[in-house]
Amino acid sequence: MSEDISMIRKPDWLKIQIPSGEEYSEVKKNIKENKLHTICESGNCPNRNECWGRGTATIMILGNICTRSCGFCNVKTGNPLQVDIAEPMRVAESVKKMGLSHVVMTSVDRDDLIDGGSIIWAATIRAIRKVCEGVTMETLIPDFQGKQENLQRIINEKPEVVSHNIETVRRLSRQVRVQARFDRSLDVLKRLKDGGIDRTKSGIMLGLGETNEEVLEAMQDLRKAEVDVLTLGQYLQPTKQHLPVKRYVKIAEFNELRDAGLAMGFTFVESGPMVRSSYHAEKHVKKV
């Protein structure tokens, strides 16, 4: 009989600090005043205290309701609101007000839109560049259903880092990302690189039932797509309605995977229980 993971005590390395501090409060205030959405809140990110305490946040554009229903994600699923054409400039002014030197942006999936939200994406990148001189950017984009014209809008703006997560190994992809496709995501990442994006990035969650060999295979697939930066973190079940945690991965295993990734040729590998997509993102624009 298999052990019920819900009855297992979480390891000490998964304890999360209670949000606090002056920087944390200031970031929270700016987000509220400027009517911004963040994946930090919508995704219930465990690193919110650390990141907001450093004065950084991952801004989520195009609303906070997603058209997809991934089994791991805490973002709401449903019919999104109408696109806000004023959002790009509002985001840019907020980035300036917060004094950020590096900004990470993501969005919900907008399969309800012909352009997948790519027009607002491109407009937001341009607005930030116009208002915030010298600011670098990481854009954590959806797959835009693999449509080249939508992806090209991001390529044309050339953010310093463009990220798209495969989230899990090939065998579990349909279960974890119901409306996504493993190979389509790999193709998106390769097309970003072929289109001239200097640094591409992807992430994998561990603890969903994958084997070590499957993780290594997925990492090799990402390297074949010429991905530069990899994040590996522990999956944590946000609610009882989401996919269950199959196991808590030990820190030693994360370290081994980090070393394996560097040996494969990744420029950066962030690997640890609390690592998420935008963890230490400011480092990933640096040249090595």
N, C-alpha and C positions, 0 to 999 in steps of 0.2 A: 504493500500500500504506500502510495507516494505521500510525502509530507506536505501539509497545507502551508503554503508560504505566508498566508495571513496570520498564522500562529507563531511564525518565527520572529524573534526580536530583531529589530533593525540593528546592524552593526554600529559601533561607536562612530565610525568614519562617515556615517550618513546623518549625523545630528546637524540640524540647521539652526543658525543663530537667529534670534529674534531681531527683526529690523529695527534700527535705531540710529542716532547720530545726526549731526547738523547737515552733512552733505545729503544723507538719505532723505531728510525732511525737505530740503530745498528742491531736490529732483522731483519728489512726489508732488510738491506744490506747483512746480512748473508744468508738470504733466497735466495736472487737474485744471490749472488756469488756462492752458492753451488747448484744452479739449483733445488731447492726444490719446491714442491707444498705444499700449506697449505689450509685447509678448511676455515681458517680465510679469505682468499682472494677469493677462488673459491665459497664459500658459502655466501660471503658478510656479515660476522658476525658483528653484531652491537657492540660487545665487543672487537673488534680488538685493539682499542686505549688503553683500560684498560689492556688487557692481554700483548700486545707487550710492553706497558709501564712498565710492571713488568718483562720483559725479557722472557716471555713465548709465545709459539705458538703451535698450533696443526698441526703437520706434516701430510701431506697426501701422501701416497705411491701408487705405481702402476699407476701413471699418473694422469691426471686431466680430463679424458673423461670417463663417466660412461655408462655402458650398460643398465641401467635402466632409467626410465623417471618419477620419482616421482613428483607429482603435486605441491610440496612445495619447491623443491630443486633447487638452482641456479647453481649447477654444470652442466657442459656441458654433453649432451647425444649424443652418437654416437659410432663409431668403434674405440676402444682404440688403441694406438700404441703398438708395440712389448714390452714385458717385458724387463726391464733393469736389468741384473743380477749384475751390479755394484752398484745398488741403495742401498742395505743394508749397505755397508761399507761407502758410501758417506753420508748417513743419520747419521750413528754413528759418523763419524768425525765432522759433523756439530753440533750434540748435544754436543760433547766435546768442540768444538770451542765456542759455545754459553754459556758454563759453566752451563748447566741446571742440577738441582738435581732431577727434575721430568719431564718426557716427556710424552706428549699425542700424540698418533698416530691414524690415521684413514686411510681409503682408499676408492676409488670408488668401485662399484660393478664390478667384472670381470667375468660375466657369460660366456664370450667367452673362458675362460680357464677351462680345466678339473679340475684343483686344485682350481679354484676360486681365485687364487692369494695367497693361503695359504702357499705355499713354500717360496715365497718372504717375506710374513709376518713373518714366523718363522725365516728366515735368518736375517731379520732386527732386531728382538728382540735379537738374539744371538750376532749380531755384536755390538749392543749398550752395551750389558753386557760385551763384551770383551774389548771394547775401553773406556767405561765410567764406571769405577768402582764405585759402590755405587748408581748409578742412578736408581730411581724407574720408573715404567712405567704404563700407562693406555693405553690399546688397544681398540679402538672403532671399532669393527669388523662388516663386513656384515654378512648375514645369511649363506653364502656359499651354498645356496639352500638346507640347512638342511643336507648336506652330512657329515656323521660322520668322515670320514677319513680326511676331510679338517678341520673340527672343532678340531679334535684331535691334529693336528699340533700346534694349539694355546695352547690347554690344556697342552701339553707336555712341553712347554716353561714356563708355570706358571707366566705370568705377574702379578704384584701386584693387578691390577684392570683390569677386562675385561668387556667392555661395549657393549651393543647392544640395539638400540633404537626401541621401538614399535611405536613411533612418535604420535599416535593418538588412539582414542577409537575403539573398535571392529567394530561398525556400519560404521565408516568412513574409515576403513583401506583400502579397495579395491580402494576407490576413491583417497586417499592420497598417498598410496604406491602401485602403479598399479601392479607390478610384485612380490610383497611380500605377505606374509600370516601372519595374526595376531597370529594364534596358532603356526605356525612354529617358529615365533620369540620367543614366550613364551617357546617353547620346546628347542630352542637353549640355552636360558638363564638357564633353568633347567639342561640341560646336562653339561653346564659349571660348575655349582655348584656341580653336582654329580661327575664330573671329578676331583674335587679337587681345583678349583679356589677359593681362599680365599674370594675375594670381587667382586661381580658382580653389574652391574649398568645399568639403562635404563632411557629413557627420553620420555616425552610427551609434545607436543605443544598444547596450548589452543587458542581458537578463530577461530576454523575451523567449528563451528556449533555443537559441542558436548554439552551435558548437564552435569551439575554437578554430577548427579547420574552416568552417563556413565564414567566420570573421576574416581570417587571413585571405580567403578567396575573394571576398568582397573588397578588401583593401587592395588586392592585386588588380581587380577590375577597375578600381578608381585610378590606380597608377597608369593603367593602359589608356584611360581617358585623360591622362596628363594632369590629374588633380594635384595641386601643390600642398594644400593644408588639410589635415584630417583631425576631427574631434571624435573622441570615444568617451562615452559616459554611461552611467548606470540608469536604466529605465526605472522610474518610480510611478506607480499606479496612482493617477490623480483622483479617481473615484471608483466605487465598486462597479460602475457601468463600463469601465475601461478594461483593457486587457490586463490580466494579472501578471505580477512579477513571478518569473519562474525560479530565479535565484539571484542572490546578491554576489556580485563579482568581487573577488578579493583585490586589494590594492596591488599585490605582487603580479597578478595577471594583467592589470592595466599597465604596469611598468613594462612587462614583457611585450605587450602589444605595441607600446610606444617605441621600444627599441626595434621591433620588427618593422614598424612603419618607417622609421628613419633609415633603416637598412634598405628598404624598398625604394627610397628616393624622395619621400615626402620632405618638403622644406621645414614644415612645422608639424608636430603631432602633440595635441593636447589630450592626454589620456588619464582619466581618473574618475572616481565615483560621482563627483559633483560637476564634472565638466558638461557644459551645454554649448550650443552652436556658437554663441557670441562670447564665450569665456576667453578672456585675455585677447579679445579681437584686435586691440590696438597694436599688439606685437606682430600681427600677421601681415601688415603692410610693409614691414621692414625688409630691407635687402639683406641677404646672407652671403 
